[in-house]
């Protein structure tokens, strides 16, 4: 069924199902199949193939038998003992200055000791 137009130019530019041939529909479907299905699958498949090729093309590590390394230190068991340590020094040790630290938080002042 064709449409009736007052303007004959408009009628010639209107493509309805009656005016398209089976060959044009086939070409359209093939073009859609290529752009929607085949091309994306080919790109993804090529990427997977290239990735597997890169993974498998690297150098292979050969297995070697593990060597047993002996410890380089002597180990002895510790036992508690009483021993007096003597430090030889001259003079009395005193601090160079006396510092009192107080927290800077809210609450009662406890500088003179704990008060309740």
MDTraj code that builds the backbone (N, CA, C; nanometers):
import mdtraj as md
import numpy as np

residues = "UNK UNK UNK UNK UNK UNK UNK UNK UNK UNK UNK UNK UNK UNK UNK UNK UNK UNK UNK UNK UNK UNK UNK UNK UNK UNK UNK UNK UNK UNK UNK UNK UNK UNK UNK UNK UNK UNK UNK UNK UNK UNK UNK UNK UNK UNK UNK UNK UNK UNK UNK UNK UNK UNK UNK UNK UNK UNK UNK UNK UNK UNK UNK UNK UNK UNK UNK UNK UNK UNK UNK UNK UNK UNK UNK UNK UNK UNK UNK UNK UNK UNK UNK UNK UNK UNK UNK UNK UNK UNK UNK UNK UNK UNK UNK UNK UNK UNK UNK UNK UNK UNK UNK UNK UNK UNK UNK UNK UNK UNK UNK UNK UNK UNK UNK UNK".split()
xyz = np.array([
    [0.0851, -0.1161, 0.0000],
    [0.0000, 0.0000, 0.0000],
    [0.0903, 0.1232, 0.0000],
    [0.0733, 0.2119, -0.0943],
    [0.1534, 0.3329, -0.1045],
    [0.0728, 0.4502, -0.0541],
    [0.1449, 0.5501, -0.0073],
    [0.0795, 0.6702, 0.0440],
    [0.0553, 0.7677, -0.0701],
    [-0.0502, 0.8400, -0.0585],
    [-0.0832, 0.9419, -0.1580],
    [-0.0398, 1.0776, -0.1043],
    [0.0397, 1.1507, -0.1814],
    [0.0858, 1.2835, -0.1433],
    [0.0448, 1.3826, -0.2507],
    [0.0285, 1.5061, -0.2060],
    [0.0008, 1.6124, -0.3014],
    [0.1267, 1.6470, -0.3799],
    [0.2416, 1.6359, -0.3164],
    [0.3687, 1.6707, -0.3784],
    [0.4332, 1.5425, -0.4329],
    [0.4551, 1.5317, -0.5635],
    [0.5122, 1.4088, -0.6196],
    [0.6576, 1.3853, -0.5774],
    [0.7335, 1.4935, -0.5439],
    [0.8721, 1.4754, -0.5000],
    [0.8773, 1.4015, -0.3670],
    [0.7864, 1.4357, -0.2779],
    [0.7829, 1.3734, -0.1473],
    [0.7501, 1.2248, -0.1606],
    [0.6670, 1.1912, -0.2553],
    [0.6299, 1.0522, -0.2757],
    [0.7495, 0.9709, -0.3253],
    [0.8367, 1.0284, -0.4041],
    [0.9504, 0.9544, -0.4571],
    [1.0574, 0.9316, -0.3498],
    [1.0628, 1.0190, -0.2470],
    [1.1618, 1.0031, -0.1413],
    [1.1128, 0.9140, -0.0283],
    [0.9865, 0.8771, -0.0259],
    [0.9311, 0.7951, 0.0811],
    [0.9562, 0.6481, 0.0492],
    [1.0376, 0.5826, 0.1362],
    [1.0672, 0.4416, 0.1141],
    [0.9815, 0.3593, 0.2080],
    [0.8859, 0.2938, 0.1558],
    [0.8014, 0.2062, 0.2361],
    [0.8439, 0.0630, 0.2112],
    [0.7843, -0.0287, 0.2814],
    [0.8199, -0.1690, 0.2664],
    [0.7915, -0.2197, 0.1256],
    [0.6938, -0.1606, 0.0612],
    [0.6611, -0.2052, -0.0734],
    [0.7710, -0.1685, -0.1726],
    [0.8438, -0.0586, -0.1445],
    [0.9429, -0.0111, -0.2399],
    [1.0816, -0.0718, -0.2171],
    [1.1076, -0.1321, -0.1000],
    [1.2385, -0.1932, -0.0769],
    [1.2345, -0.3370, -0.1245],
    [1.3428, -0.3767, -0.1874],
    [1.3470, -0.5122, -0.2418],
    [1.4024, -0.6085, -0.1368],
    [1.3898, -0.7334, -0.1628],
    [1.4418, -0.8350, -0.0720],
    [1.5928, -0.8299, -0.0623],
    [1.6589, -0.7913, -0.1708],
    [1.8046, -0.7807, -0.1707],
    [1.8536, -0.6704, -0.0791],
    [1.7817, -0.5579, -0.0768],
    [1.8209, -0.4476, 0.0116],
    [1.8039, -0.4871, 0.1571],
    [1.6979, -0.5608, 0.1881],
    [1.6776, -0.6069, 0.3258],
    [1.7888, -0.7039, 0.3657],
    [1.8276, -0.7906, 0.2752],
    [1.9336, -0.8869, 0.3027],
    [2.0661, -0.8159, 0.3291],
    [2.0967, -0.7166, 0.2471],
    [2.2204, -0.6399, 0.2652],
    [2.2170, -0.5664, 0.3988],
    [2.1031, -0.5113, 0.4344],
    [2.0885, -0.4411, 0.5616],
    [2.1098, -0.5381, 0.6781],
    [2.0509, -0.6568, 0.6712],
    [2.0664, -0.7547, 0.7787],
    [2.2108, -0.8030, 0.7901],
    [2.2760, -0.8242, 0.6771],
    [2.4163, -0.8661, 0.6791],
    [2.5035, -0.7562, 0.7395],
    [2.4780, -0.6314, 0.7019],
    [2.5541, -0.5186, 0.7556],
    [2.5331, -0.5079, 0.9073],
    [2.4108, -0.5259, 0.9544],
    [2.3818, -0.5229, 1.0980],
    [2.4514, -0.6390, 1.1686],
    [2.4481, -0.7563, 1.1084],
    [2.5129, -0.8729, 1.1675],
    [2.6629, -0.8496, 1.1830],
    [2.7238, -0.7907, 1.0819],
    [2.8678, -0.7651, 1.0876],
    [2.8999, -0.6619, 1.1946],
    [2.8269, -0.5506, 1.1989],
    [2.8609, -0.4426, 1.2919],
    [2.8199, -0.4728, 1.4353],
    [2.7168, -0.5519, 1.4564],
    [2.6675, -0.5747, 1.5924],
    [2.7237, -0.7032, 1.6522],
    [2.7472, -0.8046, 1.5720],
    [2.7872, -0.9339, 1.6269],
    [2.9312, -0.9697, 1.5895],
    [2.9596, -0.9786, 1.4630],
    [3.0870, -1.0350, 1.4179],
    [3.2052, -0.9455, 1.4538],
    [3.1956, -0.8165, 1.4303],
    [3.3069, -0.7254, 1.4585],
    [3.3406, -0.7205, 1.6082],
    [3.2441, -0.7020, 1.6998],
    [3.2808, -0.7043, 1.8424],
    [3.3380, -0.8383, 1.8885],
    [3.2816, -0.9487, 1.8394],
    [3.3344, -1.0800, 1.8775],
    [3.4770, -1.0961, 1.8254],
    [3.5048, -1.0479, 1.7057],
    [3.6401, -1.0574, 1.6499],
    [3.7383, -0.9727, 1.7302],
    [3.6975, -0.8544, 1.7713],
    [3.7868, -0.7678, 1.8502],
    [3.8155, -0.8305, 1.9861],
    [3.7119, -0.8797, 2.0537],
    [3.7321, -0.9421, 2.1848],
    [3.8147, -1.0701, 2.1707],
    [3.7845, -1.1496, 2.0700],
    [3.8617, -1.2723, 2.0473],
    [4.0074, -1.2433, 2.0168],
    [4.0329, -1.1396, 1.9377],
    [4.1712, -1.1013, 1.9091],
    [4.2441, -1.0572, 2.0344],
    [4.1754, -0.9842, 2.1208],
    [4.2374, -0.9419, 2.2464],
    [4.2695, -1.0596, 2.3369],
    [4.1777, -1.1554, 2.3450],
    [4.2020, -1.2751, 2.4264],
    [4.3188, -1.3549, 2.3690],
    [4.3216, -1.3717, 2.2379],
    [4.4311, -1.4452, 2.1735],
    [4.5651, -1.3761, 2.1986],
    [4.5698, -1.2442, 2.1834],
    [4.6934, -1.1693, 2.2044],
    [4.7373, -1.1783, 2.3503],
    [4.6420, -1.1699, 2.4434],
    [4.6760, -1.1818, 2.5852],
    [4.7323, -1.3186, 2.6195],
    [4.6720, -1.4241, 2.5654],
    [4.7237, -1.5586, 2.5908],
    [4.8607, -1.5771, 2.5265],
    [4.8798, -1.5168, 2.4102],
    [5.0101, -1.5244, 2.3437],
    [5.1165, -1.4563, 2.4291],
    [5.0860, -1.3392, 2.4846],
    [5.1821, -1.2697, 2.5704],
    [5.2116, -1.3498, 2.6966],
    [5.1083, -1.4097, 2.7534],
    [5.1263, -1.4871, 2.8761],
    [5.2143, -1.6089, 2.8520],
    [5.1956, -1.6753, 2.7404],
    [5.2692, -1.7982, 2.7128],
    [5.4048, -1.7750, 2.6473],
    [5.4356, -1.6539, 2.6036],
    [5.5607, -1.6304, 2.5320],
    [5.6758, -1.5925, 2.6237],
    [5.6512, -1.5747, 2.7524],
    [5.7573, -1.5355, 2.8445],
    [5.8515, -1.6507, 2.8750],
    [5.9645, -1.6201, 2.9376],
    [6.0589, -1.7266, 2.9717],
    [6.0002, -1.8183, 3.0792],
    [6.0321, -1.9447, 3.0686],
    [5.9824, -2.0437, 3.1639],
    [6.0862, -2.0633, 3.2739],
    [6.0408, -2.0655, 3.3979],
    [6.1299, -2.0905, 3.5108],
    [6.1449, -2.2407, 3.5286],
    [6.2685, -2.2843, 3.5435],
    [6.2907, -2.4275, 3.5611],
    [6.2909, -2.4601, 3.7100],
    [6.2416, -2.5774, 3.7428],
    [6.2363, -2.6197, 3.8823],
    [6.3731, -2.6747, 3.9228],
    [6.4165, -2.6317, 4.0404],
    [6.5414, -2.6824, 4.0957],
    [6.5134, -2.7395, 4.2339],
    [6.5977, -2.8310, 4.2748],
    [6.5819, -2.8899, 4.4065],
    [6.6267, -2.7889, 4.5114],
    [6.5516, -2.7814, 4.6196],
    [6.5852, -2.6859, 4.7250],
    [6.7060, -2.7348, 4.8034],
    [6.7960, -2.6430, 4.8314],
    [6.9123, -2.6754, 4.9125],
    [6.8776, -2.6497, 5.0584],
    [6.9210, -2.7406, 5.1437],
    [6.8973, -2.7232, 5.2869],
    [7.0126, -2.6424, 5.3443],
    [6.9834, -2.5237, 5.3937],
    [7.0864, -2.4373, 5.4500],
    [7.0909, -2.4574, 5.6007],
    [7.2092, -2.4873, 5.6513],
    [7.2273, -2.5019, 5.7953],
    [7.2284, -2.3638, 5.8593],
    [7.1784, -2.3510, 5.9817],
    [7.1812, -2.2196, 6.0467],
    [7.3247, -2.1741, 6.0709],
    [7.3473, -2.0444, 6.0588],
    [7.4813, -1.9880, 6.0710],
    [7.5154, -1.9460, 6.2136],
    [7.4294, -1.9722, 6.3104],
    [7.4533, -1.9307, 6.4486],
    [7.4438, -2.0526, 6.5392],
    [7.5056, -2.0407, 6.6558],
    [7.4922, -2.1440, 6.7582],
    [7.3798, -2.1024, 6.8516],
    [7.2960, -2.1959, 6.8856],
    [7.1808, -2.1676, 6.9704],
    [7.2048, -2.2326, 7.1052],
    [7.1808, -2.1562, 7.2105],
    [7.1924, -2.2115, 7.3456],
    [7.0674, -2.1750, 7.4240],
    [7.0342, -2.2586, 7.5208],
    [6.9150, -2.2368, 7.6003],
    [6.9474, -2.1379, 7.7118],
    [6.8595, -2.0423, 7.7349],
    [6.8807, -1.9430, 7.8393],
    [6.8295, -1.9952, 7.9724],
    [6.9076, -1.9661, 8.0760],
    [6.8665, -2.0023, 8.2121],
    [6.8819, -1.8794, 8.2993],
    [6.7856, -1.8551, 8.3880],
    [6.7971, -1.7371, 8.4755],
    [6.9055, -1.7576, 8.5824],
    [6.9852, -1.6526, 8.6064],
    [7.0902, -1.6563, 8.7091],
    [7.0923, -1.5231, 8.7813],
    [7.1472, -1.5236, 8.9017],
    [7.1654, -1.3998, 8.9781],
    [7.3077, -1.3510, 8.9549],
    [7.3171, -1.2256, 8.9115],
    [7.4483, -1.1704, 8.8821],
    [7.4441, -1.0219, 8.9146],
    [7.5442, -0.9736, 8.9816],
    [7.5528, -0.8330, 9.0171],
    [7.6333, -0.7610, 8.9099],
    [7.5756, -0.6493, 8.8611],
    [7.6424, -0.5701, 8.7589],
    [7.7042, -0.4491, 8.8268],
    [7.8299, -0.4272, 8.8019],
    [7.9014, -0.3144, 8.8591],
    [7.9322, -0.2162, 8.7474],
    [7.8899, -0.0894, 8.7681],
    [7.9172, 0.0156, 8.6715],
    [8.0179, 0.1102, 8.7353],
    [8.1319, 0.1257, 8.6725],
    [8.2349, 0.2152, 8.7238],
    [8.2123, 0.3540, 8.6650],
    [8.1799, 0.4508, 8.7525],
    [8.1562, 0.5877, 8.7080],
    [8.2012, 0.6829, 8.8165],
    [8.2172, 0.8086, 8.7793],
    [8.2599, 0.9084, 8.8760],
    [8.1499, 1.0109, 8.8927],
    [8.1146, 1.0471, 9.0136],
    [8.0192, 1.1525, 9.0388],
    [7.8777, 1.1009, 9.0571],
    [7.7886, 1.1976, 9.0723],
    [7.6474, 1.1691, 9.0913],
    [7.5729, 1.2145, 8.9676],
    [7.4792, 1.1358, 8.9261],
    [7.4016, 1.1712, 8.8076],
    [7.2821, 1.2535, 8.8519],
    [7.2706, 1.3743, 8.7942],
    [7.1557, 1.4607, 8.8231],
    [7.1012, 1.5123, 8.6902],
    [6.9691, 1.5386, 8.6843],
    [6.9133, 1.5916, 8.5594],
    [6.9562, 1.7362, 8.5380],
    [6.9626, 1.7783, 8.4133],
    [7.0024, 1.9153, 8.3829],
    [6.8897, 2.0132, 8.4129],
    [6.7652, 1.9687, 8.4103],
    [6.6520, 2.0531, 8.4476],
    [6.5362, 1.9646, 8.4915],
    [6.4471, 2.0239, 8.5708],
    [6.3317, 1.9515, 8.6217],
    [6.2080, 2.0002, 8.5466],
    [6.1314, 1.9082, 8.4924],
    [6.0128, 1.9435, 8.4143],
    [5.8923, 1.8754, 8.4771],
    [5.7839, 1.9517, 8.4936],
    [5.6576, 1.8953, 8.5411],
    [5.5579, 1.9018, 8.4268],
    [5.4994, 1.7903, 8.3924],
    [5.4016, 1.7840, 8.2843],
    [5.2618, 1.7787, 8.3430],
    [5.1735, 1.8622, 8.2907],
    [5.0337, 1.8643, 8.3338],
    [4.9450, 1.8526, 8.2100],
    [4.8405, 1.7733, 8.2183],
    [4.7507, 1.7635, 8.1029],
    [4.6705, 1.8912, 8.0853],
    [4.6418, 1.9257, 7.9612],
    [4.5630, 2.0455, 7.9326],
    [4.4199, 2.0047, 7.8990],
    [4.3523, 1.9497, 7.9994],
    [4.2131, 1.9093, 7.9828],
    [4.1320, 1.9716, 8.0944],
    [4.0026, 1.9784, 8.0766],
    [3.9155, 2.0326, 8.1806],
    [3.9058, 1.9337, 8.2959],
    [3.8930, 1.9867, 8.4145],
    [3.8792, 1.9019, 8.5318],
    [3.9489, 1.9670, 8.6500],
    [3.9419, 1.9010, 8.7657],
    [4.0037, 1.9590, 8.8860],
    [4.1560, 1.9597, 8.8748],
    [4.2183, 2.0543, 8.9463],
    [4.3632, 2.0688, 8.9465],
    [4.4206, 1.9754, 9.0523],
    [4.5105, 1.8865, 9.0151],
    [4.5675, 1.7882, 9.1068],
    [4.7170, 1.8107, 9.1254],
    [4.7632, 1.9331, 9.1246],
    [4.9069, 1.9591, 9.1377],
    [4.9584, 1.9253, 9.2773],
    [4.8756, 1.9420, 9.3777],
    [4.9189, 1.9152, 9.5150],
    [4.8881, 1.7716, 9.5567],
    [4.8491, 1.6895, 9.4691],
    [4.8119, 1.5521, 9.5031],
    [4.6648, 1.5319, 9.4706],
    [4.6208, 1.4110, 9.4892],
    [4.4820, 1.3803, 9.4559],
    [4.3897, 1.4292, 9.5659],
    [4.2943, 1.5109, 9.5284],
    [4.1934, 1.5596, 9.6235],
    [4.0572, 1.5199, 9.5708],
    [3.9671, 1.4995, 9.6619],
    [3.8327, 1.4616, 9.6191],
    [3.7337, 1.5700, 9.6486],
])
top = md.Topology()
chain = top.add_chain()
for i, resn in enumerate(residues, 1):
    res = top.add_residue(resn, chain, resSeq=i)
    for name in ("N", "CA", "C"):
        top.add_atom(name, md.element.get_by_symbol(name[0]), res)
traj = md.Trajectory(xyz[None], top)
